[in-house]
């Protein structure tokens, strides 16, 4: 599904602040892999997702998604096949538009060349059914402006928007970090349900070590712009919170 071949990114090149943000990163990802990403601040986690999404252009190397090189494609073209959520629940939605209008925008991604405000009845019925799967009552608030929703409601809506047209790849950049513990748990249950139902290949950055081991089938650990460890199979199953802390500086 995805191959990263020797990708590198340097911030502030040829200055006193020059820093290798990604250093010759290579990774093979199978279809349906759910990869959790760990690393201390500045390890390169968000930079990796930015490189894949096109928010940052790589200096060298190749990014191959479903057999197609995408490293030179602009972000908006990659967005047709890559969904993304950020830590900030305010990102990813139009706050002055209704829940229904936001879903309409997401549903039309890659389908129409112009935005139509008219939403067909069958689309509305589909949106209601999709919102019901979230289990938080948004199906009864189609006409409400998104800016009036709580952080958890908004993040759940953003996740649905990112997956309502099933993407080839889903990038989750600490998407539960700004939520309270109860809402975070609920959001992770929603996330797992959507990913499992649609078999979506996923990267999820998290600082929560227990979460990193509880979800997905692989965990990658990054340090100084490099992938220093890939945990999978029996090794991952037997990995503990304390052992992870003792092996890697993840704080």
ABEGO torsion letter per residue (X at the ends): XBBBBGBBBBBGBGBAABBBABBGBBBBBBBGBBBBBBEBBGAGAAAAAAAAAGABBBABEBBBBGGBBAAABBAAAAAAABBBBBABAABGBBAABBAAAAAAAAAABGABABBBABBBAAAAAAAAAAAAAAGAGAAAAAABBAAABBAAAAAAAAAAAAAABBBABBBBBGAAAABBAAAAAAAAAAAAAAAAAAGBBBBBBBABAAAAAABEABBBBBBGGBBABBBBEAAAAABBAAAAAAABBAX
